[in-house]
Amino acid sequence: MKHIHFIGIGGSGMSALAFIALQKGYKVSGSDIKKNNKIKKLRKKGVKVTIGHSRDNVVETIDKVVYSSAVDEKNPEINEAKNRNIKTEIRAKFLSWVFKNKEEIVVVGTHGKTTTTGMGASVLLEKEGKKASYYIGGTLQQTNKNGYYGSGNWAVLELDESDGSFMLFDKDIALINNIELEHVSYYKSKDALYKKFAKFVNCFKGKIYIQTRAYKKIKKYLDSDDKITTVGLNSGDFVPDSYDSNYFKRNNRRFELKITGKYNIFNSFLLYSALSDNGFEDEVLKRGLNKFRGVSRRQEIIYEDENLILIDDYGHHPTEIHKTFRALDNSYNRKYNYIIFQPHRFSRFKHFEKRFKKILRDINATVIVVPIYSASEKKDSSISAYDFFEELKKQRNDILYAENLESGYELLLSILQKDSLVITFGAGDVNDIIYKLKNRISKRKEKVYDEKT
């Protein structure tokens, strides 16, 4: 039995690979900087997970070390593995090896990858049942898993463009749902991003289904259009007969979703276009899309009653926040809206600060800003969430600042009204606020809002 050690094992992608490695019969260990629910689940499976990185975590029995792109190459565990001549691999390379014998449906793009991949997993579960394979950057609500290796023929995989590692995949079917600059620490310009995606398309050996707008961005860098099919809601090689916020029609069939939003309809139609074009039956696609209930941290309902809805969303890019809020506001139409915004990474927040200001200046909600979640980045003193708040305060009154998550929770409690929608936006730990609020409601059975509306 081989022993695989995962550095950053608590991450969405890394934990999925760790669970899959266990499925395939490998001994698994790992490390991360702090505990989370995924680590708890892994420990219940007998996985030794160490909190903190140390050369002592790399023991003699380890055959391979897999690490996330968020992990610095100077990490003591990577260095120790190299000193011991233990093979090291980035996450994407290990992922490509795991699923190499499957017919792959790979999903890549700036926004909506996780949701689209989750939809694909739902369809495969309908087609192959327990034999279905998938790898998702979030937990599929239907199975409470973010990764599974089944004995079926197909696998749907979410790829990562943030570090260019999606270039390791080149077969079967690729979906590109949009292309927009986001990971500014890796891509220094839009052109650099467009060229990388064009290179992915040029090197891909299978069929590619791409958003019409995204195709136009990279067209001039492409060698050929032969393997490309464009997909759009209003233009492209594939378009629906009609659509609304929770369904689309194609070939006299109506495909309904339980989640809402024009961008989710596009993502579902992109998946439908690719799979129907490759032999998947309409009835399987219809049932699979309709049974999809979402993935964790993507419009995830944490709590709901007649007076209060708490939703957690991973959105950390201006476009994501704008589109998601608009969809949720239209869908729930509550009297009061609250957004708790946690900027994610200093580099991204600095690059998109003006766009964040514009969106949050005009948004129909009371906004609470909390400090930047640095992820793996070092602090950049030239940008701060408080300065951002101070600037926005000059343009609107209903924006507030909390110096930490505990203060954010108390601040939300102090202003919360009856008939409200509360959304946390961010890829960090901002959702702790609404989980704490949910627990207070559930355990104490008390009202947490002001009824004087």
NORJO-V118296 format. One record per backbone hydrogen bond with DSSP energy under -0.5 kcal/mol. NH is the residue of the N-H (numbers start at 1). CO is the residue of the C=O. If there is no record, write none. Layout:
# NORJO-V118296
nh={NH & NH}
co={CO & CO}
This chain:
# NORJO-V118296
nh={4 & 4 & 5 & 6 & 7 & 7 & 8 & 8 & 9 & 9 & 11 & 15 & 16 & 17 & 18 & 19 & 20 & 21 & 22 & 23 & 24 & 25 & 26 & 27 & 29 & 30 & 31 & 32 & 40 & 41 & 42 & 43 & 44 & 45 & 45 & 46 & 47 & 48 & 49 & 50 & 52 & 52 & 57 & 58 & 59 & 62 & 63 & 64 & 65 & 66 & 67 & 68 & 71 & 75 & 79 & 80 & 81 & 82 & 83 & 84 & 85 & 86 & 87 & 89 & 91 & 93 & 94 & 95 & 96 & 97 & 98 & 99 & 100 & 102 & 103 & 104 & 105 & 106 & 106 & 107 & 108 & 110 & 116 & 117 & 118 & 119 & 120 & 121 & 122 & 123 & 124 & 125 & 126 & 127 & 128 & 129 & 129 & 131 & 132 & 133 & 134 & 135 & 136 & 140 & 141 & 143 & 144 & 145 & 148 & 150 & 152 & 155 & 156 & 157 & 158 & 159 & 159 & 161 & 164 & 166 & 167 & 168 & 169 & 173 & 173 & 174 & 175 & 176 & 177 & 177 & 184 & 186 & 187 & 188 & 193 & 194 & 195 & 196 & 197 & 198 & 199 & 200 & 201 & 202 & 203 & 204 & 205 & 207 & 208 & 209 & 210 & 210 & 211 & 212 & 215 & 216 & 217 & 218 & 218 & 219 & 221 & 222 & 228 & 229 & 231 & 232 & 237 & 238 & 241 & 242 & 244 & 248 & 249 & 250 & 253 & 255 & 255 & 256 & 257 & 258 & 261 & 265 & 266 & 267 & 268 & 269 & 270 & 271 & 272 & 273 & 274 & 275 & 276 & 277 & 278 & 279 & 280 & 285 & 286 & 287 & 288 & 289 & 290 & 291 & 292 & 292 & 296 & 298 & 300 & 302 & 302 & 303 & 305 & 309 & 310 & 311 & 311 & 312 & 313 & 314 & 321 & 322 & 323 & 324 & 325 & 326 & 327 & 328 & 329 & 330 & 331 & 332 & 333 & 335 & 336 & 338 & 339 & 340 & 341 & 341 & 342 & 342 & 343 & 343 & 345 & 345 & 349 & 350 & 351 & 352 & 353 & 356 & 357 & 358 & 359 & 360 & 361 & 362 & 363 & 365 & 366 & 367 & 368 & 369 & 369 & 370 & 371 & 373 & 374 & 377 & 381 & 383 & 388 & 389 & 390 & 391 & 392 & 393 & 394 & 394 & 395 & 396 & 399 & 400 & 402 & 408 & 409 & 410 & 411 & 412 & 413 & 414 & 415 & 415 & 416 & 418 & 419 & 420 & 421 & 422 & 423 & 424 & 425 & 425 & 426 & 432 & 433 & 435 & 436 & 437 & 438 & 439 & 440 & 441 & 442 & 443 & 444 & 445 & 446 & 450 & 451 & 453}
co={2 & 27 & 64 & 29 & 5 & 66 & 6 & 31 & 6 & 31 & 8 & 11 & 12 & 13 & 14 & 15 & 16 & 17 & 18 & 19 & 20 & 22 & 21 & 2 & 4 & 48 & 6 & 50 & 36 & 37 & 38 & 39 & 40 & 41 & 42 & 43 & 42 & 28 & 47 & 30 & 32 & 50 & 54 & 55 & 57 & 59 & 3 & 3 & 87 & 5 & 89 & 7 & 68 & 72 & 75 & 76 & 77 & 78 & 79 & 80 & 82 & 81 & 63 & 65 & 67 & 90 & 90 & 91 & 92 & 93 & 94 & 95 & 97 & 99 & 153 & 102 & 155 & 104 & 173 & 157 & 175 & 178 & 112 & 113 & 114 & 115 & 116 & 117 & 118 & 119 & 120 & 121 & 122 & 123 & 124 & 124 & 125 & 128 & 129 & 154 & 148 & 156 & 146 & 145 & 294 & 140 & 140 & 140 & 134 & 148 & 131 & 103 & 133 & 105 & 135 & 107 & 157 & 159 & 161 & 160 & 164 & 165 & 166 & 104 & 171 & 207 & 106 & 209 & 108 & 175 & 182 & 183 & 183 & 186 & 189 & 190 & 191 & 192 & 193 & 194 & 195 & 196 & 197 & 198 & 199 & 200 & 170 & 172 & 227 & 174 & 208 & 229 & 176 & 231 & 211 & 212 & 213 & 214 & 215 & 215 & 218 & 219 & 225 & 208 & 210 & 238 & 230 & 230 & 249 & 249 & 247 & 255 & 242 & 253 & 250 & 248 & 253 & 254 & 246 & 292 & 245 & 261 & 262 & 263 & 264 & 265 & 266 & 267 & 268 & 269 & 270 & 271 & 272 & 273 & 275 & 276 & 275 & 281 & 282 & 283 & 284 & 285 & 286 & 287 & 288 & 289 & 139 & 295 & 312 & 300 & 310 & 310 & 308 & 420 & 303 & 309 & 422 & 300 & 424 & 297 & 317 & 318 & 319 & 320 & 321 & 322 & 323 & 324 & 325 & 326 & 327 & 328 & 329 & 419 & 419 & 421 & 366 & 423 & 339 & 368 & 340 & 425 & 341 & 370 & 343 & 373 & 345 & 346 & 347 & 348 & 350 & 352 & 353 & 354 & 355 & 356 & 357 & 358 & 359 & 363 & 337 & 398 & 339 & 367 & 400 & 341 & 402 & 343 & 372 & 374 & 379 & 380 & 384 & 385 & 386 & 387 & 388 & 389 & 390 & 391 & 392 & 392 & 397 & 367 & 369 & 404 & 405 & 406 & 407 & 408 & 409 & 410 & 411 & 412 & 412 & 450 & 307 & 307 & 336 & 309 & 338 & 311 & 340 & 423 & 313 & 429 & 430 & 431 & 432 & 433 & 434 & 435 & 436 & 437 & 438 & 439 & 440 & 441 & 440 & 416 & 449 & 451}
